[in-house]
């Protein structure tokens, strides 16, 4: 199965890039190494990868900008591996859409373990969705093809954007999405800082879910960052 998993490494240090590619290849993964943000962006647009290992200080396009660009078109896990280990740097990349952060210098076994953990989550939900094109979380069933939502087996009516927000969250149940992530994914436009637009849609979505299942919390506000599904 590992031979069917494609990993993209974006790291400008040749020694670190070579180490990651070599170790992951020996584990059975298909790995491609890139040495700039520009090269990595081109690969992400042209090919489908299962996970991205990303340095932040890249020539061309920075790692932070690459995360933001990638999140407009891809939902694959992103693990940042960086020497920028200040708390604000970690928080920033998670807000932009990264799934995990590993500081340099790193332990290679820890990196492998984190790759495996992210791939497990990603594949589980991809397989679940592929079976019948439906997403399930707690008492919600979202039929992607029919564009229908059931809560406790009762149909609820959502607007196109409410549906898209719910689909985005359910496709990534462990992930925290910033308002920028949500707006640029759902509205397909640049986010200009109008938090009220996202807040109103999120409030309406919560209200509709609550009407059919007031005892279950589905959407969690993560203070200072954004929203995720309530665990």
PyMOL commands that place a pseudoatom at each C-alpha (Angstrom):
pseudoatom trace, name=CA, resn=UNK, resi=1, chain=A, elem=C, hetatm=0, pos=[0.000, 0.000, 0.000]
pseudoatom trace, name=CA, resn=UNK, resi=2, chain=A, elem=C, hetatm=0, pos=[2.848, 2.417, 0.744]
pseudoatom trace, name=CA, resn=UNK, resi=3, chain=A, elem=C, hetatm=0, pos=[3.967, 2.245, -2.877]
pseudoatom trace, name=CA, resn=UNK, resi=4, chain=A, elem=C, hetatm=0, pos=[0.671, 3.934, -3.778]
pseudoatom trace, name=CA, resn=UNK, resi=5, chain=A, elem=C, hetatm=0, pos=[1.316, 6.852, -1.415]
pseudoatom trace, name=CA, resn=UNK, resi=6, chain=A, elem=C, hetatm=0, pos=[3.004, 9.895, -2.912]
pseudoatom trace, name=CA, resn=UNK, resi=7, chain=A, elem=C, hetatm=0, pos=[4.923, 12.304, -0.687]
pseudoatom trace, name=CA, resn=UNK, resi=8, chain=A, elem=C, hetatm=0, pos=[6.216, 15.710, -1.718]
pseudoatom trace, name=CA, resn=UNK, resi=9, chain=A, elem=C, hetatm=0, pos=[9.195, 17.176, 0.156]
pseudoatom trace, name=CA, resn=UNK, resi=10, chain=A, elem=C, hetatm=0, pos=[9.848, 20.929, -0.146]
pseudoatom trace, name=CA, resn=UNK, resi=11, chain=A, elem=C, hetatm=0, pos=[13.231, 21.670, 1.462]
pseudoatom trace, name=CA, resn=UNK, resi=12, chain=A, elem=C, hetatm=0, pos=[16.075, 23.787, 0.057]
pseudoatom trace, name=CA, resn=UNK, resi=13, chain=A, elem=C, hetatm=0, pos=[18.809, 22.221, 2.203]
pseudoatom trace, name=CA, resn=UNK, resi=14, chain=A, elem=C, hetatm=0, pos=[20.126, 19.437, -0.023]
pseudoatom trace, name=CA, resn=UNK, resi=15, chain=A, elem=C, hetatm=0, pos=[21.297, 17.272, 2.884]
pseudoatom trace, name=CA, resn=UNK, resi=16, chain=A, elem=C, hetatm=0, pos=[17.960, 17.437, 4.744]
pseudoatom trace, name=CA, resn=UNK, resi=17, chain=A, elem=C, hetatm=0, pos=[15.999, 16.983, 1.519]
pseudoatom trace, name=CA, resn=UNK, resi=18, chain=A, elem=C, hetatm=0, pos=[18.080, 13.949, 0.612]
pseudoatom trace, name=CA, resn=UNK, resi=19, chain=A, elem=C, hetatm=0, pos=[17.745, 12.471, 4.108]
pseudoatom trace, name=CA, resn=UNK, resi=20, chain=A, elem=C, hetatm=0, pos=[13.946, 12.780, 4.141]
pseudoatom trace, name=CA, resn=UNK, resi=21, chain=A, elem=C, hetatm=0, pos=[13.571, 11.415, 0.620]
pseudoatom trace, name=CA, resn=UNK, resi=22, chain=A, elem=C, hetatm=0, pos=[15.952, 8.526, 1.294]
pseudoatom trace, name=CA, resn=UNK, resi=23, chain=A, elem=C, hetatm=0, pos=[14.375, 7.441, 4.587]
pseudoatom trace, name=CA, resn=UNK, resi=24, chain=A, elem=C, hetatm=0, pos=[10.798, 7.708, 3.310]
pseudoatom trace, name=CA, resn=UNK, resi=25, chain=A, elem=C, hetatm=0, pos=[11.694, 5.876, 0.096]
pseudoatom trace, name=CA, resn=UNK, resi=26, chain=A, elem=C, hetatm=0, pos=[13.209, 3.055, 2.156]
pseudoatom trace, name=CA, resn=UNK, resi=27, chain=A, elem=C, hetatm=0, pos=[9.912, 2.886, 4.070]
pseudoatom trace, name=CA, resn=UNK, resi=28, chain=A, elem=C, hetatm=0, pos=[8.209, 2.129, 0.754]
pseudoatom trace, name=CA, resn=UNK, resi=29, chain=A, elem=C, hetatm=0, pos=[6.725, 5.533, -0.143]
pseudoatom trace, name=CA, resn=UNK, resi=30, chain=A, elem=C, hetatm=0, pos=[7.003, 7.294, -3.485]
pseudoatom trace, name=CA, resn=UNK, resi=31, chain=A, elem=C, hetatm=0, pos=[8.832, 10.526, -2.722]
pseudoatom trace, name=CA, resn=UNK, resi=32, chain=A, elem=C, hetatm=0, pos=[9.652, 13.587, -4.783]
pseudoatom trace, name=CA, resn=UNK, resi=33, chain=A, elem=C, hetatm=0, pos=[12.049, 16.236, -3.503]
pseudoatom trace, name=CA, resn=UNK, resi=34, chain=A, elem=C, hetatm=0, pos=[11.784, 19.889, -4.461]
pseudoatom trace, name=CA, resn=UNK, resi=35, chain=A, elem=C, hetatm=0, pos=[14.156, 22.694, -3.508]
pseudoatom trace, name=CA, resn=UNK, resi=36, chain=A, elem=C, hetatm=0, pos=[12.077, 25.869, -3.804]
pseudoatom trace, name=CA, resn=UNK, resi=37, chain=A, elem=C, hetatm=0, pos=[8.566, 27.047, -3.103]
pseudoatom trace, name=CA, resn=UNK, resi=38, chain=A, elem=C, hetatm=0, pos=[8.075, 27.766, -6.778]
pseudoatom trace, name=CA, resn=UNK, resi=39, chain=A, elem=C, hetatm=0, pos=[9.011, 24.218, -7.795]
pseudoatom trace, name=CA, resn=UNK, resi=40, chain=A, elem=C, hetatm=0, pos=[6.804, 22.727, -5.071]
pseudoatom trace, name=CA, resn=UNK, resi=41, chain=A, elem=C, hetatm=0, pos=[3.833, 24.867, -6.143]
pseudoatom trace, name=CA, resn=UNK, resi=42, chain=A, elem=C, hetatm=0, pos=[4.204, 23.651, -9.727]
pseudoatom trace, name=CA, resn=UNK, resi=43, chain=A, elem=C, hetatm=0, pos=[4.236, 20.020, -8.574]
pseudoatom trace, name=CA, resn=UNK, resi=44, chain=A, elem=C, hetatm=0, pos=[1.182, 20.500, -6.340]
pseudoatom trace, name=CA, resn=UNK, resi=45, chain=A, elem=C, hetatm=0, pos=[-0.794, 21.974, -9.245]
pseudoatom trace, name=CA, resn=UNK, resi=46, chain=A, elem=C, hetatm=0, pos=[0.211, 19.242, -11.694]
pseudoatom trace, name=CA, resn=UNK, resi=47, chain=A, elem=C, hetatm=0, pos=[0.109, 16.120, -9.520]
pseudoatom trace, name=CA, resn=UNK, resi=48, chain=A, elem=C, hetatm=0, pos=[-1.820, 14.631, -6.616]
pseudoatom trace, name=CA, resn=UNK, resi=49, chain=A, elem=C, hetatm=0, pos=[0.169, 13.999, -3.452]
pseudoatom trace, name=CA, resn=UNK, resi=50, chain=A, elem=C, hetatm=0, pos=[-0.998, 12.354, -0.243]
pseudoatom trace, name=CA, resn=UNK, resi=51, chain=A, elem=C, hetatm=0, pos=[1.104, 14.536, 2.048]
pseudoatom trace, name=CA, resn=UNK, resi=52, chain=A, elem=C, hetatm=0, pos=[3.479, 17.502, 1.908]
pseudoatom trace, name=CA, resn=UNK, resi=53, chain=A, elem=C, hetatm=0, pos=[6.571, 17.930, 4.110]
pseudoatom trace, name=CA, resn=UNK, resi=54, chain=A, elem=C, hetatm=0, pos=[7.384, 21.618, 4.022]
pseudoatom trace, name=CA, resn=UNK, resi=55, chain=A, elem=C, hetatm=0, pos=[10.213, 23.892, 5.115]
pseudoatom trace, name=CA, resn=UNK, resi=56, chain=A, elem=C, hetatm=0, pos=[9.223, 27.532, 5.638]
pseudoatom trace, name=CA, resn=UNK, resi=57, chain=A, elem=C, hetatm=0, pos=[12.365, 29.377, 4.540]
pseudoatom trace, name=CA, resn=UNK, resi=58, chain=A, elem=C, hetatm=0, pos=[12.292, 28.458, 0.868]
pseudoatom trace, name=CA, resn=UNK, resi=59, chain=A, elem=C, hetatm=0, pos=[13.587, 30.414, -2.123]
pseudoatom trace, name=CA, resn=UNK, resi=60, chain=A, elem=C, hetatm=0, pos=[10.939, 31.689, -4.515]
pseudoatom trace, name=CA, resn=UNK, resi=61, chain=A, elem=C, hetatm=0, pos=[7.617, 31.256, -2.739]
pseudoatom trace, name=CA, resn=UNK, resi=62, chain=A, elem=C, hetatm=0, pos=[7.878, 31.055, 1.054]
pseudoatom trace, name=CA, resn=UNK, resi=63, chain=A, elem=C, hetatm=0, pos=[6.527, 28.080, 2.968]
pseudoatom trace, name=CA, resn=UNK, resi=64, chain=A, elem=C, hetatm=0, pos=[3.808, 30.242, 4.528]
pseudoatom trace, name=CA, resn=UNK, resi=65, chain=A, elem=C, hetatm=0, pos=[2.616, 31.454, 1.124]
pseudoatom trace, name=CA, resn=UNK, resi=66, chain=A, elem=C, hetatm=0, pos=[2.739, 27.921, -0.243]
pseudoatom trace, name=CA, resn=UNK, resi=67, chain=A, elem=C, hetatm=0, pos=[0.463, 26.674, 2.553]
pseudoatom trace, name=CA, resn=UNK, resi=68, chain=A, elem=C, hetatm=0, pos=[-2.066, 29.395, 1.784]
pseudoatom trace, name=CA, resn=UNK, resi=69, chain=A, elem=C, hetatm=0, pos=[-1.928, 28.681, -1.965]
pseudoatom trace, name=CA, resn=UNK, resi=70, chain=A, elem=C, hetatm=0, pos=[-2.174, 24.912, -1.477]
pseudoatom trace, name=CA, resn=UNK, resi=71, chain=A, elem=C, hetatm=0, pos=[-5.202, 25.171, 0.795]
pseudoatom trace, name=CA, resn=UNK, resi=72, chain=A, elem=C, hetatm=0, pos=[-7.145, 26.833, -2.015]
pseudoatom trace, name=CA, resn=UNK, resi=73, chain=A, elem=C, hetatm=0, pos=[-6.965, 23.668, -4.125]
pseudoatom trace, name=CA, resn=UNK, resi=74, chain=A, elem=C, hetatm=0, pos=[-5.893, 20.694, -1.963]
pseudoatom trace, name=CA, resn=UNK, resi=75, chain=A, elem=C, hetatm=0, pos=[-6.922, 19.050, 1.327]
pseudoatom trace, name=CA, resn=UNK, resi=76, chain=A, elem=C, hetatm=0, pos=[-3.892, 16.752, 1.722]
pseudoatom trace, name=CA, resn=UNK, resi=77, chain=A, elem=C, hetatm=0, pos=[-2.060, 16.918, 5.081]
pseudoatom trace, name=CA, resn=UNK, resi=78, chain=A, elem=C, hetatm=0, pos=[0.799, 19.405, 5.404]
pseudoatom trace, name=CA, resn=UNK, resi=79, chain=A, elem=C, hetatm=0, pos=[3.570, 18.859, 7.957]
pseudoatom trace, name=CA, resn=UNK, resi=80, chain=A, elem=C, hetatm=0, pos=[5.852, 21.848, 8.451]
pseudoatom trace, name=CA, resn=UNK, resi=81, chain=A, elem=C, hetatm=0, pos=[9.483, 21.013, 9.316]
pseudoatom trace, name=CA, resn=UNK, resi=82, chain=A, elem=C, hetatm=0, pos=[11.262, 24.229, 10.220]
pseudoatom trace, name=CA, resn=UNK, resi=83, chain=A, elem=C, hetatm=0, pos=[13.911, 25.940, 12.326]
pseudoatom trace, name=CA, resn=UNK, resi=84, chain=A, elem=C, hetatm=0, pos=[11.407, 28.769, 12.896]
pseudoatom trace, name=CA, resn=UNK, resi=85, chain=A, elem=C, hetatm=0, pos=[10.198, 27.318, 16.182]
pseudoatom trace, name=CA, resn=UNK, resi=86, chain=A, elem=C, hetatm=0, pos=[8.883, 30.419, 17.936]
pseudoatom trace, name=CA, resn=UNK, resi=87, chain=A, elem=C, hetatm=0, pos=[5.352, 29.972, 19.251]
pseudoatom trace, name=CA, resn=UNK, resi=88, chain=A, elem=C, hetatm=0, pos=[3.987, 32.670, 16.945]
pseudoatom trace, name=CA, resn=UNK, resi=89, chain=A, elem=C, hetatm=0, pos=[5.479, 30.891, 13.922]
pseudoatom trace, name=CA, resn=UNK, resi=90, chain=A, elem=C, hetatm=0, pos=[3.851, 27.605, 14.893]
pseudoatom trace, name=CA, resn=UNK, resi=91, chain=A, elem=C, hetatm=0, pos=[0.484, 29.251, 15.478]
pseudoatom trace, name=CA, resn=UNK, resi=92, chain=A, elem=C, hetatm=0, pos=[0.740, 31.147, 12.205]
pseudoatom trace, name=CA, resn=UNK, resi=93, chain=A, elem=C, hetatm=0, pos=[1.306, 28.070, 10.031]
pseudoatom trace, name=CA, resn=UNK, resi=94, chain=A, elem=C, hetatm=0, pos=[-1.509, 26.189, 11.757]
pseudoatom trace, name=CA, resn=UNK, resi=95, chain=A, elem=C, hetatm=0, pos=[-3.794, 29.139, 11.094]
pseudoatom trace, name=CA, resn=UNK, resi=96, chain=A, elem=C, hetatm=0, pos=[-2.741, 29.148, 7.460]
pseudoatom trace, name=CA, resn=UNK, resi=97, chain=A, elem=C, hetatm=0, pos=[-3.731, 25.501, 7.102]
pseudoatom trace, name=CA, resn=UNK, resi=98, chain=A, elem=C, hetatm=0, pos=[-0.832, 23.245, 8.164]
pseudoatom trace, name=CA, resn=UNK, resi=99, chain=A, elem=C, hetatm=0, pos=[-1.769, 20.080, 10.038]
pseudoatom trace, name=CA, resn=UNK, resi=100, chain=A, elem=C, hetatm=0, pos=[1.381, 19.548, 12.105]
pseudoatom trace, name=CA, resn=UNK, resi=101, chain=A, elem=C, hetatm=0, pos=[4.697, 21.164, 12.993]
pseudoatom trace, name=CA, resn=UNK, resi=102, chain=A, elem=C, hetatm=0, pos=[8.118, 19.592, 13.632]
pseudoatom trace, name=CA, resn=UNK, resi=103, chain=A, elem=C, hetatm=0, pos=[11.033, 21.739, 14.759]
pseudoatom trace, name=CA, resn=UNK, resi=104, chain=A, elem=C, hetatm=0, pos=[14.593, 21.449, 13.488]
pseudoatom trace, name=CA, resn=UNK, resi=105, chain=A, elem=C, hetatm=0, pos=[16.774, 19.689, 14.355]
pseudoatom trace, name=CA, resn=UNK, resi=106, chain=A, elem=C, hetatm=0, pos=[14.327, 16.781, 14.179]
pseudoatom trace, name=CA, resn=UNK, resi=107, chain=A, elem=C, hetatm=0, pos=[14.327, 13.111, 15.067]
pseudoatom trace, name=CA, resn=UNK, resi=108, chain=A, elem=C, hetatm=0, pos=[13.728, 11.135, 11.879]
pseudoatom trace, name=CA, resn=UNK, resi=109, chain=A, elem=C, hetatm=0, pos=[11.632, 8.505, 13.681]
pseudoatom trace, name=CA, resn=UNK, resi=110, chain=A, elem=C, hetatm=0, pos=[9.362, 11.236, 15.012]
pseudoatom trace, name=CA, resn=UNK, resi=111, chain=A, elem=C, hetatm=0, pos=[8.914, 12.597, 11.494]
pseudoatom trace, name=CA, resn=UNK, resi=112, chain=A, elem=C, hetatm=0, pos=[8.032, 9.135, 10.203]
pseudoatom trace, name=CA, resn=UNK, resi=113, chain=A, elem=C, hetatm=0, pos=[5.536, 8.624, 13.043]
pseudoatom trace, name=CA, resn=UNK, resi=114, chain=A, elem=C, hetatm=0, pos=[3.872, 11.966, 12.319]
pseudoatom trace, name=CA, resn=UNK, resi=115, chain=A, elem=C, hetatm=0, pos=[3.713, 11.185, 8.594]
pseudoatom trace, name=CA, resn=UNK, resi=116, chain=A, elem=C, hetatm=0, pos=[2.073, 7.836, 9.337]
pseudoatom trace, name=CA, resn=UNK, resi=117, chain=A, elem=C, hetatm=0, pos=[-0.431, 9.440, 11.742]
pseudoatom trace, name=CA, resn=UNK, resi=118, chain=A, elem=C, hetatm=0, pos=[-1.473, 12.105, 9.240]
pseudoatom trace, name=CA, resn=UNK, resi=119, chain=A, elem=C, hetatm=0, pos=[-1.759, 9.563, 6.427]
pseudoatom trace, name=CA, resn=UNK, resi=120, chain=A, elem=C, hetatm=0, pos=[-3.965, 7.313, 8.587]
pseudoatom trace, name=CA, resn=UNK, resi=121, chain=A, elem=C, hetatm=0, pos=[-6.429, 10.136, 9.211]
pseudoatom trace, name=CA, resn=UNK, resi=122, chain=A, elem=C, hetatm=0, pos=[-6.374, 11.322, 5.613]
pseudoatom trace, name=CA, resn=UNK, resi=123, chain=A, elem=C, hetatm=0, pos=[-6.866, 7.856, 4.131]
pseudoatom trace, name=CA, resn=UNK, resi=124, chain=A, elem=C, hetatm=0, pos=[-9.565, 6.844, 6.612]
pseudoatom trace, name=CA, resn=UNK, resi=125, chain=A, elem=C, hetatm=0, pos=[-11.791, 9.727, 5.656]
pseudoatom trace, name=CA, resn=UNK, resi=126, chain=A, elem=C, hetatm=0, pos=[-10.985, 9.476, 1.960]
pseudoatom trace, name=CA, resn=UNK, resi=127, chain=A, elem=C, hetatm=0, pos=[-11.970, 5.791, 1.983]
pseudoatom trace, name=CA, resn=UNK, resi=128, chain=A, elem=C, hetatm=0, pos=[-15.106, 6.483, 4.020]
pseudoatom trace, name=CA, resn=UNK, resi=129, chain=A, elem=C, hetatm=0, pos=[-16.236, 9.115, 1.566]
pseudoatom trace, name=CA, resn=UNK, resi=130, chain=A, elem=C, hetatm=0, pos=[-15.393, 7.014, -1.495]
pseudoatom trace, name=CA, resn=UNK, resi=131, chain=A, elem=C, hetatm=0, pos=[-17.615, 4.100, -0.440]
pseudoatom trace, name=CA, resn=UNK, resi=132, chain=A, elem=C, hetatm=0, pos=[-20.942, 5.838, -1.049]
pseudoatom trace, name=CA, resn=UNK, resi=133, chain=A, elem=C, hetatm=0, pos=[-20.020, 9.486, -1.586]
pseudoatom trace, name=CA, resn=UNK, resi=134, chain=A, elem=C, hetatm=0, pos=[-21.414, 10.331, 1.832]
pseudoatom trace, name=CA, resn=UNK, resi=135, chain=A, elem=C, hetatm=0, pos=[-19.766, 11.996, 4.810]
pseudoatom trace, name=CA, resn=UNK, resi=136, chain=A, elem=C, hetatm=0, pos=[-20.755, 11.013, 8.356]
pseudoatom trace, name=CA, resn=UNK, resi=137, chain=A, elem=C, hetatm=0, pos=[-20.023, 12.681, 11.669]
pseudoatom trace, name=CA, resn=UNK, resi=138, chain=A, elem=C, hetatm=0, pos=[-21.909, 11.954, 14.876]
pseudoatom trace, name=CA, resn=UNK, resi=139, chain=A, elem=C, hetatm=0, pos=[-25.596, 12.261, 13.832]
pseudoatom trace, name=CA, resn=UNK, resi=140, chain=A, elem=C, hetatm=0, pos=[-24.965, 14.095, 10.543]
pseudoatom trace, name=CA, resn=UNK, resi=141, chain=A, elem=C, hetatm=0, pos=[-24.980, 12.453, 7.110]
pseudoatom trace, name=CA, resn=UNK, resi=142, chain=A, elem=C, hetatm=0, pos=[-23.969, 14.597, 4.135]
pseudoatom trace, name=CA, resn=UNK, resi=143, chain=A, elem=C, hetatm=0, pos=[-24.775, 13.177, 0.696]
pseudoatom trace, name=CA, resn=UNK, resi=144, chain=A, elem=C, hetatm=0, pos=[-22.270, 14.919, -1.577]
pseudoatom trace, name=CA, resn=UNK, resi=145, chain=A, elem=C, hetatm=0, pos=[-23.870, 13.828, -4.845]
pseudoatom trace, name=CA, resn=UNK, resi=146, chain=A, elem=C, hetatm=0, pos=[-27.456, 14.637, -3.864]
pseudoatom trace, name=CA, resn=UNK, resi=147, chain=A, elem=C, hetatm=0, pos=[-26.399, 17.779, -1.947]
pseudoatom trace, name=CA, resn=UNK, resi=148, chain=A, elem=C, hetatm=0, pos=[-28.527, 16.696, 1.003]
pseudoatom trace, name=CA, resn=UNK, resi=149, chain=A, elem=C, hetatm=0, pos=[-27.923, 16.861, 4.752]
pseudoatom trace, name=CA, resn=UNK, resi=150, chain=A, elem=C, hetatm=0, pos=[-29.602, 14.658, 7.332]
pseudoatom trace, name=CA, resn=UNK, resi=151, chain=A, elem=C, hetatm=0, pos=[-29.431, 15.236, 11.091]
pseudoatom trace, name=CA, resn=UNK, resi=152, chain=A, elem=C, hetatm=0, pos=[-30.915, 12.411, 13.171]
pseudoatom trace, name=CA, resn=UNK, resi=153, chain=A, elem=C, hetatm=0, pos=[-32.397, 11.136, 9.883]
pseudoatom trace, name=CA, resn=UNK, resi=154, chain=A, elem=C, hetatm=0, pos=[-34.231, 14.433, 9.326]
pseudoatom trace, name=CA, resn=UNK, resi=155, chain=A, elem=C, hetatm=0, pos=[-33.545, 16.549, 6.265]
pseudoatom trace, name=CA, resn=UNK, resi=156, chain=A, elem=C, hetatm=0, pos=[-32.303, 20.096, 6.859]
pseudoatom trace, name=CA, resn=UNK, resi=157, chain=A, elem=C, hetatm=0, pos=[-32.086, 22.814, 4.241]
pseudoatom trace, name=CA, resn=UNK, resi=158, chain=A, elem=C, hetatm=0, pos=[-28.771, 24.607, 3.869]
pseudoatom trace, name=CA, resn=UNK, resi=159, chain=A, elem=C, hetatm=0, pos=[-27.684, 27.379, 1.538]
pseudoatom trace, name=CA, resn=UNK, resi=160, chain=A, elem=C, hetatm=0, pos=[-24.955, 26.566, -0.972]
pseudoatom trace, name=CA, resn=UNK, resi=161, chain=A, elem=C, hetatm=0, pos=[-22.314, 28.209, 1.209]
pseudoatom trace, name=CA, resn=UNK, resi=162, chain=A, elem=C, hetatm=0, pos=[-23.547, 26.630, 4.444]
pseudoatom trace, name=CA, resn=UNK, resi=163, chain=A, elem=C, hetatm=0, pos=[-23.368, 23.252, 2.695]
pseudoatom trace, name=CA, resn=UNK, resi=164, chain=A, elem=C, hetatm=0, pos=[-19.850, 23.997, 1.428]
pseudoatom trace, name=CA, resn=UNK, resi=165, chain=A, elem=C, hetatm=0, pos=[-18.675, 25.016, 4.913]
pseudoatom trace, name=CA, resn=UNK, resi=166, chain=A, elem=C, hetatm=0, pos=[-20.102, 21.845, 6.461]
pseudoatom trace, name=CA, resn=UNK, resi=167, chain=A, elem=C, hetatm=0, pos=[-18.581, 19.694, 3.710]
pseudoatom trace, name=CA, resn=UNK, resi=168, chain=A, elem=C, hetatm=0, pos=[-15.187, 21.345, 4.253]
pseudoatom trace, name=CA, resn=UNK, resi=169, chain=A, elem=C, hetatm=0, pos=[-15.269, 20.713, 8.016]
pseudoatom trace, name=CA, resn=UNK, resi=170, chain=A, elem=C, hetatm=0, pos=[-16.472, 17.117, 7.648]
pseudoatom trace, name=CA, resn=UNK, resi=171, chain=A, elem=C, hetatm=0, pos=[-13.826, 16.337, 5.059]
pseudoatom trace, name=CA, resn=UNK, resi=172, chain=A, elem=C, hetatm=0, pos=[-11.214, 17.380, 7.642]
pseudoatom trace, name=CA, resn=UNK, resi=173, chain=A, elem=C, hetatm=0, pos=[-12.702, 16.549, 11.074]
pseudoatom trace, name=CA, resn=UNK, resi=174, chain=A, elem=C, hetatm=0, pos=[-9.472, 17.076, 13.038]
pseudoatom trace, name=CA, resn=UNK, resi=175, chain=A, elem=C, hetatm=0, pos=[-8.409, 20.276, 11.314]
pseudoatom trace, name=CA, resn=UNK, resi=176, chain=A, elem=C, hetatm=0, pos=[-8.840, 23.831, 12.560]
pseudoatom trace, name=CA, resn=UNK, resi=177, chain=A, elem=C, hetatm=0, pos=[-9.823, 26.201, 9.744]
pseudoatom trace, name=CA, resn=UNK, resi=178, chain=A, elem=C, hetatm=0, pos=[-9.154, 29.916, 9.939]
pseudoatom trace, name=CA, resn=UNK, resi=179, chain=A, elem=C, hetatm=0, pos=[-11.735, 32.351, 8.606]
pseudoatom trace, name=CA, resn=UNK, resi=180, chain=A, elem=C, hetatm=0, pos=[-9.329, 32.989, 5.726]
pseudoatom trace, name=CA, resn=UNK, resi=181, chain=A, elem=C, hetatm=0, pos=[-9.201, 29.244, 4.924]
pseudoatom trace, name=CA, resn=UNK, resi=182, chain=A, elem=C, hetatm=0, pos=[-12.986, 28.991, 4.938]
pseudoatom trace, name=CA, resn=UNK, resi=183, chain=A, elem=C, hetatm=0, pos=[-13.642, 32.136, 2.912]
pseudoatom trace, name=CA, resn=UNK, resi=184, chain=A, elem=C, hetatm=0, pos=[-11.081, 31.417, 0.193]
pseudoatom trace, name=CA, resn=UNK, resi=185, chain=A, elem=C, hetatm=0, pos=[-12.222, 27.782, -0.127]
pseudoatom trace, name=CA, resn=UNK, resi=186, chain=A, elem=C, hetatm=0, pos=[-15.968, 28.418, -0.093]
pseudoatom trace, name=CA, resn=UNK, resi=187, chain=A, elem=C, hetatm=0, pos=[-16.214, 31.858, -1.723]
pseudoatom trace, name=CA, resn=UNK, resi=188, chain=A, elem=C, hetatm=0, pos=[-13.312, 31.220, -4.135]
pseudoatom trace, name=CA, resn=UNK, resi=189, chain=A, elem=C, hetatm=0, pos=[-12.041, 34.735, -3.553]
pseudoatom trace, name=CA, resn=UNK, resi=190, chain=A, elem=C, hetatm=0, pos=[-9.399, 36.560, -1.526]
pseudoatom trace, name=CA, resn=UNK, resi=191, chain=A, elem=C, hetatm=0, pos=[-10.306, 37.170, 2.113]
pseudoatom trace, name=CA, resn=UNK, resi=192, chain=A, elem=C, hetatm=0, pos=[-10.323, 40.884, 2.933]
pseudoatom trace, name=CA, resn=UNK, resi=193, chain=A, elem=C, hetatm=0, pos=[-10.682, 40.520, 6.687]
pseudoatom trace, name=CA, resn=UNK, resi=194, chain=A, elem=C, hetatm=0, pos=[-14.478, 40.681, 6.985]
pseudoatom trace, name=CA, resn=UNK, resi=195, chain=A, elem=C, hetatm=0, pos=[-14.946, 38.249, 9.879]
pseudoatom trace, name=CA, resn=UNK, resi=196, chain=A, elem=C, hetatm=0, pos=[-18.663, 39.062, 10.052]
pseudoatom trace, name=CA, resn=UNK, resi=197, chain=A, elem=C, hetatm=0, pos=[-19.391, 37.230, 6.791]
pseudoatom trace, name=CA, resn=UNK, resi=198, chain=A, elem=C, hetatm=0, pos=[-17.966, 33.964, 8.120]
pseudoatom trace, name=CA, resn=UNK, resi=199, chain=A, elem=C, hetatm=0, pos=[-19.461, 34.449, 11.591]
pseudoatom trace, name=CA, resn=UNK, resi=200, chain=A, elem=C, hetatm=0, pos=[-22.985, 34.941, 10.226]
pseudoatom trace, name=CA, resn=UNK, resi=201, chain=A, elem=C, hetatm=0, pos=[-22.822, 31.852, 8.008]
pseudoatom trace, name=CA, resn=UNK, resi=202, chain=A, elem=C, hetatm=0, pos=[-21.339, 29.784, 10.839]
pseudoatom trace, name=CA, resn=UNK, resi=203, chain=A, elem=C, hetatm=0, pos=[-24.041, 30.989, 13.239]
pseudoatom trace, name=CA, resn=UNK, resi=204, chain=A, elem=C, hetatm=0, pos=[-26.800, 30.090, 10.765]
pseudoatom trace, name=CA, resn=UNK, resi=205, chain=A, elem=C, hetatm=0, pos=[-25.291, 26.655, 10.155]
pseudoatom trace, name=CA, resn=UNK, resi=206, chain=A, elem=C, hetatm=0, pos=[-25.028, 25.973, 13.880]
pseudoatom trace, name=CA, resn=UNK, resi=207, chain=A, elem=C, hetatm=0, pos=[-28.626, 27.086, 14.402]
pseudoatom trace, name=CA, resn=UNK, resi=208, chain=A, elem=C, hetatm=0, pos=[-29.949, 24.719, 11.732]
pseudoatom trace, name=CA, resn=UNK, resi=209, chain=A, elem=C, hetatm=0, pos=[-27.998, 21.778, 13.160]
pseudoatom trace, name=CA, resn=UNK, resi=210, chain=A, elem=C, hetatm=0, pos=[-29.166, 22.668, 16.660]
pseudoatom trace, name=CA, resn=UNK, resi=211, chain=A, elem=C, hetatm=0, pos=[-32.821, 22.690, 15.615]
pseudoatom trace, name=CA, resn=UNK, resi=212, chain=A, elem=C, hetatm=0, pos=[-32.682, 18.967, 14.890]
pseudoatom trace, name=CA, resn=UNK, resi=213, chain=A, elem=C, hetatm=0, pos=[-30.113, 17.926, 17.501]
pseudoatom trace, name=CA, resn=UNK, resi=214, chain=A, elem=C, hetatm=0, pos=[-29.818, 20.408, 20.346]
pseudoatom trace, name=CA, resn=UNK, resi=215, chain=A, elem=C, hetatm=0, pos=[-28.020, 17.932, 22.617]
pseudoatom trace, name=CA, resn=UNK, resi=216, chain=A, elem=C, hetatm=0, pos=[-24.992, 17.476, 20.327]
pseudoatom trace, name=CA, resn=UNK, resi=217, chain=A, elem=C, hetatm=0, pos=[-22.366, 20.096, 19.605]
pseudoatom trace, name=CA, resn=UNK, resi=218, chain=A, elem=C, hetatm=0, pos=[-20.981, 19.916, 16.090]
pseudoatom trace, name=CA, resn=UNK, resi=219, chain=A, elem=C, hetatm=0, pos=[-18.895, 23.021, 15.453]
pseudoatom trace, name=CA, resn=UNK, resi=220, chain=A, elem=C, hetatm=0, pos=[-16.246, 24.256, 17.874]
pseudoatom trace, name=CA, resn=UNK, resi=221, chain=A, elem=C, hetatm=0, pos=[-14.841, 27.772, 17.921]
pseudoatom trace, name=CA, resn=UNK, resi=222, chain=A, elem=C, hetatm=0, pos=[-11.083, 27.601, 18.509]
pseudoatom trace, name=CA, resn=UNK, resi=223, chain=A, elem=C, hetatm=0, pos=[-10.247, 30.885, 20.199]
pseudoatom trace, name=CA, resn=UNK, resi=224, chain=A, elem=C, hetatm=0, pos=[-7.886, 33.075, 18.226]
pseudoatom trace, name=CA, resn=UNK, resi=225, chain=A, elem=C, hetatm=0, pos=[-7.719, 30.663, 15.274]
pseudoatom trace, name=CA, resn=UNK, resi=226, chain=A, elem=C, hetatm=0, pos=[-11.053, 29.652, 13.756]
pseudoatom trace, name=CA, resn=UNK, resi=227, chain=A, elem=C, hetatm=0, pos=[-13.405, 26.659, 13.624]
pseudoatom trace, name=CA, resn=UNK, resi=228, chain=A, elem=C, hetatm=0, pos=[-13.334, 22.863, 13.613]
pseudoatom trace, name=CA, resn=UNK, resi=229, chain=A, elem=C, hetatm=0, pos=[-15.700, 19.988, 14.215]
pseudoatom trace, name=CA, resn=UNK, resi=230, chain=A, elem=C, hetatm=0, pos=[-16.444, 19.459, 17.910]
pseudoatom trace, name=CA, resn=UNK, resi=231, chain=A, elem=C, hetatm=0, pos=[-14.789, 16.249, 19.137]
for i in range(1, 231): cmd.bond("trace and resi %d" % i, "trace and resi %d" % (i + 1))
show_as sticks, trace
zoom trace
